[in-house]
């Protein structure tokens, strides 16, 4: 099969993955401003798309992590194996999207590439030291750092704006916390910009990697301008065209996130990702944003962790990379069958993609079939207000049950008296 045709096929699939990344992850940047009413959904998605485009043009450090650090220098990885890795990433990304499972597009990409590389060239092909340094350790510490920053920022915001009920009654001045909605316009934009600097670069890195493996580029220490522009455009288009499915659930799912919390969470997320992009750390925007939302939830008085929900979110995070690696490895095994292996992979990938989009068009969007990962993380925290509402609901149910049981008891007593 013509090597140039394979390279073109890989580039096309990489850009499609970038597109799916846009509608799978980027809408998370706008979860809290939509929930608090700071931005309307259509405006929020448009802003996210533009800032993703701008962010993708600012840096290439994360791209070099993939094109240079992921695979050992003395290993020759065929373009077909890169294609298999992308198949694993795309299929896992779309499957988790339609099922509403917590996942990371970034970890799906790394998992798919690692699984395919192991099948194609053995375990020695993967630079596991760099994987730990640039992927796994940031995945562990970045959400925790963002959560701590959001917690402290939320506590500070509530402390600065605190007024007693007596003071508010006396002068008629509220806390002023609603003004944080204006700040959210800028803080959510910061998250979208940061997402572009990190996630779009991963596609740039994959394309650069396949150009190097095909001998069309001497080394992966630089990214061609056309690669930067195409990856930036793909993630921006994906953001605007696909984000609506997630946005619909975000608009109501995060009602317990107040403007002060939203501002704190978004600022913490944006700063954490921007700092990591500068250092070349390949983060999951979903995980960082979720950590910030959890931290902001705890920062508000009365916030408590629902450890069962927290466990579900963490399991989703941990499961993504190995699951995508397995799919990538299977795709690589199919390619190893013979010359038509890559065609079989391409047909399977196209067929599953079409089927998933057909299902998404037929089914109504609701919390059962699609849920934002950030929305899922927000459910980890229960507020004092939520607990009061649950207690009232339980009390009403108990009262109704008692009222229904009372006539029966009275009737039974009357019958016994007659006897």
N, C-alpha and C positions, 0 to 999 in steps of 0.2 A: 504494500500500500504506500502511496506517495507520502513521504515524510512531511512535506509542506501542507498537505491536506489534513494530516493528523494535528499539526500545530494550529492550523486555522480552527479545527474542531475543538481543540482544547481551549483556545482563546474565547471562542463563542460560548462554551459551557462556563468558563470562568466569569464572563460578563453576565451570564444568566444567573449564576450564583450570587453575584454582586447585586443584581436586581432583586432576587429573593431576600437577600440580607436587608435591602431597603424596606420592603414591606413587612418583614418579619421582626426586625429589631428597632428600626429608627422611630417608629411611632411611640415607642416607650419614652422617648425624650419629651413627648408632649402629653404624657398621661396626667400629670398633676395639674398643669395649667387648664386643661380641659375640664378636669374634675372640679376645680375650684371656680370655674367660670372666668378665668383670666383671659382665655382665648377661645374663640369658636373653632370647632373641629376643622373646617375647611381652611381657615386662616392658619391654624397651627400646623397642619400638614404642609401647606405651601412654604411656610417659614422653614420648617425642618428640611424640606427638599433643597431649598436654595442654600442653606447653611451647610448641609452635607456636601454640596458641590464645592463650596468655598473651602471647607475644612480639608477635603481630599487633595486640594492643591497646595496645602501649606507645608507638608513634610513627607518624607519617604523613609523614615527610620524604621517603621514597623514593616514596610515592604521588604527591606533588606534582611530583617529577621527571618523571613520565609525564604527568600531567594538565596541567602548566603548561609544562615545558621542552622536551618532545620535539617538539611541533609549534609552528611560529611563530605568534605571536599574531594576525597579520593574515591568517591563512589559515583558511578555514571548511572543516573536515573533516566530511563527512557521516557519520552513524552507520553507514551501510552499509559505509563503508570501514574503520571500526573492526571491524565484524563480519568483513570479509575478512581483516584482520590477525590476528584471533583464530583464524580457520580455519587460516591458515598456521601459527600457533604450535601449535595443538592437533594437527594432522596430523603436523607434524614431531616433536613431543614423543612422540606415541604410536608413530610409526615407529621412532625411535631406541630407544625403550624395548623394543619387541618384538625388534629386531635386536641389542640389546646394544651399540649404538654410543655412544662417549663424546659427550655433548652437554650443553647447559645449557638448562634450561627458561627461565631469564631471557633469554638471548640469543635463544632461539626466539621469545619474545614480542616483543622489540625488533625482531628481523628481520622478523617478520610485519607489525607495525605500520608499519615504515619502507617495506617493499615496497608495501603497500596505499596508504599516503599518497602515494607517488611516482606511482602509477597514477592515483589520484583527484584530485590537485591539483598534480602536478609536483614536481620536485626542490626547488623553493623552499618547499615545505610543511614539509620536515624542517629542524629547527634542528641542523645538523650540528656546530656549535660545542659545543652542550650535549651532543650524543651523544658527542663525543670526550671532553669534560670529565667527564661523569657516568657514561659506560658503558665506552668503549674504554680510557681511561687506567687506571681502576680494574681493568679486566680484565687489564691488563698488569702493574700494580705490586702489586695485592693478593695474588695467589698467591705472588709472589716475596718479599714482606714476610712472609707467613705461613710460607713455607718457611724463611726465615732465622731467624725467631723459634722455630720448632719445632726447627731444627737446634741453636741455642744452648741451648734449654731441655733437649733430650735430652742434649747433652754435659754440661750442668750436673748433671742428674739422675744420670747415670752416674758423674760425678766425686764427687758427695756420697756416693753409696752404695757407692763402690769399696772392696773389701777384697781383699787378696791371698789366693791359695789357701792359703798357709801360715797366715795369720791365721784363716781360716775353719776349717781343720783343728784349730788350737790351741784355739779357744774354742767351736767348734761353732755359731757364729752366721753365718748367710748374709748376703747383701747387703741383704736387706729390700726388694728391688725389687718383689716380688710384692704388697706393700701398695699400690702405685700403682693396683691394680685398684679399691680403694675410692675413690681420687681420681677415677677414670674415671667413676664414677657421676655425680659433680658436673660434671666437665669436658664429658662428652657431653651432659648436660642444658643446659649453657651454649651448646653448638652448636645444639641444637634451639630454644632460646629465641632465639638470634641469627637463625636461619633464619626464624622467624616475623616478626621485626622487619624483614626485608628482602624476602623472597619474597612473603609474603601481601600486602604493601603494593602490589606491582606490579598485582595484580588490583584493588585499591582504586583505583589510579590510572587503570586502563582504564575502570572503571565511571564514575568521576568525569568522565573525558574524554568519554564518550558522553552523559552527562547535560548537560554543557556544550554539546556540539555540537548536541544536540536542543533546547536552550533551556530545559531543565528545571532548570538551576542557573546562577547568574549568572557564576561564575568557578571555576577549578580550584584556588584557593588554600586550600580547606578540604575535608574529607572528611566526608560525612554519617555519623552514628552507625550507621544500619542497613547502610551499605556496609561499615564496619569490622567489624561483628559477622558479617555474612554471609560475607565473605572469610575471616575468622578461622576460622569453623566449617567452611567448605569445605576449607581446607588441612589442618585437624585430622582431619576425617573421611577425607580421602584418605590421610593418613599412616597411619592405623590400618588401613584396609581394603585398601590396595594395597601396602604396604611388604613384605609377606611374600615376594613374588616375588624381590625383590632381596635380602632378608635371607637367604634360603636359600643363596645363593652367597656372601654375606659371611661366614657362619659358619665357612667353611673356607678361604676365599680369602686371608685376611690373617693366616695363622698365623705369619708371620715378624715381625709387629708385636708387640713385647713391651709389658707394662703401662706401663713408663716412657715408651716411645715414644708409646703411645696417649694417655697423659695429656698429654704435651707437644704432640702434634699437635692434640688437641681444644681445649686451652686457647688455643693460637695461633689456631686457626680462629675460635673464639667471640669472642675479643677483637677480631680483625681485622674481622669482620662487624659487630659492635656499634658499633665506632668509625665504620665506613663508613656504617651506617644513620643515625647521628646527623648526619653530614655530607650525607646525601641521595644517596650514591653507590649506584647499583643494581648490586650485585655478583652474580656467579654463585657460589652456595654450593658447588657441585660443584668449581669451579676452585680456590677457596680451600682447601677440605678436601683436595683432591688435592695442592696445593702443600705443605700442612702434613705430609701423610703422606710425601711425598718428602723434605722436610727432616728429618723424624724418622728416616727410613731412613738418610740420610747421617750423621746424628748418632751412630748406633751404630757402634762400631768395626768396620771391614772393609766398610762399606757403599759400594757403587759404583754409578754411574749406567749403566743399559743404554740407550745413546743411541738405539738403534733403537726400543725401546718408548716412550721419551720423545717421540720424533718422532711416533709414532702418536697419543699422547694430545694433543699440541699441535695436530696437524692436525684432530683431532676438535673441539677448542675453536674453532679459527679458522673451520672450515667451517660451524658451526651458524648463525651470524647471517646470512650471505649466502644459505644454502640456505633458511632459513625466510622470508627476504625474497622469494625467488623464488616460493615457494609462496603467500605472501600476495599478491604481485603477480598471480599467475595467478587467485587467487580474486577479486581486485578486477576483473580483466578480464572474468570471467564475470558479475559483477554489472552491469557496464556494458553487457551485451548487451541488457538490457531489464528490465521489471518482475518477470519470473520468475527473474532472475539470482540473487537472494538465496536463493530457494527451491532452486534447483539446487545452490548452495553448501551449504546446510543439509542437503540430502539426501545429497550426496557426503560431507560431514563425518560425518553419522550412519552412513552405510553403511560407510565405512572404519573408524570407531570400533568398530562391532559386529563387523566382520570381524576386526579385530586382537584384540579380547577373545575371540572364538571360537577363534582360533588359539592364544592364550595358555592357554586352558582345555584344549585338546586336547594340546598339546605339553608334555612334561615340562620342568621347570625345570632347566637345567644351564648350564655355563660357555659352551656353544656358542650358545645362543639368548638368554641374558640375562647381563649382567655389570655389576656396579656400576662406575661411573666411578671411584670412589675405589679400588676393588679393582684396576682397571686401572692406576691411578697407582702403587699399591704394587708392581706388577710392574716398574716402572721401576728400582727399586733391587734389586741383588743383594747379599746378605750373605755373609760369609765362610763361614757354615755351609752356605748354599745351594751355593756353589762347591765345597765339600768333598764334598757329597752328589753333585753332578754328576760330579766327578772319580772318585769311588768307583764310580758307576754305569757310567761309561765304561770303567773298568778291569775291572769284572766282565764287561762285554760283550766286551771284547778277550780276556779269559781264556777265556771260553766259545767264542769263535770259534777261538782257537788250539787248544783241546782237541778241537773237532770236526775241525779240519784235521789234527791229529797222526796219528790212525789211518789216514787216507787216504794221508798221506805215507809212513808205515811200510809199508803194503800195497804201494804203488807201488815202494818200494825192494826189497821181498822178490821181487816179480815180476821186476824187472830182474836180481836175483841169480840167479834160477832160469834165466832165459834165458841 
